[in-house]
Amino acid sequence: MFAKSQLLAVLFALPFALSQGGIRCNNDPITISNWTTSFETSGLRIERISFDVTSPDAGTSPQTHCTGAIVGVNRFGASGTCDDGGSWNSLALSGSATLTVVLPRECPRGSPFFLLRKYGGEGTWAVVTGGSTGIGRGYALQLAENGFNIVLVSLVQGDLDKVAREIAALPRTKVSTVQHAINFVTAGDAEWQALADVLTPLDVRVLINCAGTNHRSAAPFVSDGPQLSSAIIAVNTTATVRMTSLILPGMLARRKPALVLNMASHAGGVMPAPLHATYSGSKAFIVSWTQALGVELRKSGSLVDVAAINLGTVKVVQAPGLFQDFTPSFTVPSSERFARGVLASLGLQGGAVGRAFVMTPYWSHALLEFVVRSFGLENVAAEGAYNTLAHEAEQAMKSSKRE
């Protein structure tokens, strides 16, 4: 049982955790021009500064004028204001200075999807793997509503065609769709080349690696067999890496803001899932790989943002025979609601505060992660997950025997 002070700490700290930024708001660098200085002497040496700032993403007011002063002889720091209500400060250390400018309109909020739209524009495309059902379908519909042309990549051509018809029927939406069926488990070089031939000519600005698979029921690893384990790894990890390797070079070459989202899970580290060991490990790979890739892209000055999306329980359309189904509720979102929440929360880490390039956007998932990580309850969570999954597997087995 938690002490009262610990619970209060969670309640006070949670709003802070939910407000932290992950993906950068504006990737385009600001431009400083017309820098001028003048000096006054009246007891103290005062150096007055003025300059103009141009920001490509500042909406209807891309330029503003800033003024301020350095007071004293050590030239240690300076600060001032800008005409549009912005502010600036400078800190000089070891012979160099850092200038920080904050512009209030740098990222205008036109809608809940204001950050998503910076990746869009006429003729731009979004690629969604696993886009025929569940969360992937939700992503595809939301991206189409926000003006992206859509490439749907999944296993069954008929399911892809159905989602394409749904997109075509969206009101006030005129976008193109491309459907490409591929089996990530069995695909060889020829199948991957065929997919590359489809994607390479397109101006892809968003890639969402959402294709995934899991164990059909909770079971010890030794009972899985090598074929099942290999299939889980092929879909959850290998396909994510290969899709990114197909699309990322083009994103970098275009030098435009772009986005890569990889689907992770609480099972990938927040609370490992015994009896789903291979799935759990595949999602841990996604988190670590995304974080490493994110640092590479940031250090290179790339305009490509990347994030791993952590999630807990979500209602999805499940294949017959899976051991449990979930009903949408206040704490369990539908796949459509979850996808909308992710795309409307770009730039927020949610419960993944302190974990670079990771987002946990849905509130109940964020709260669970924040509590588990804040109080070091990973082992407790894993033990609890084992007990829950073992019970569910036992109930499913009894039910199948009765049938």
Protein Blocks (a to p, Z undefined) as FASTA:
>chain_A
ZZfklmmmmmmmmmmmmmpcfbdfblcdcddehiacddddehiacdddddddddfkloja
lbccdddddedjkomaccdddfkopacddddeehiacdddddfklpccfbfklmmmmmgc
ehiacddehklgcjllmmmmmmmmnopacddddfblmlmmmmmmmmmmpghiacdddddd
ddfklocfklmmmmmmmmmmpccfbdcdfbccddfbdcdfklnopmlmmmmmmmmmmmmm
mmmmmmmmmmmmnopacdddddddfklompccehilmmmmmmmmmmmmmmmmmmmmmmno
pabdcdddddddddddddehiabdcdddfklccfklmmmmmmmmgoiakjmgoiahiacf
bfklmmmmmmmmmnopmmmmmmmmmmmmmmmmmmmmmmmmmZZ
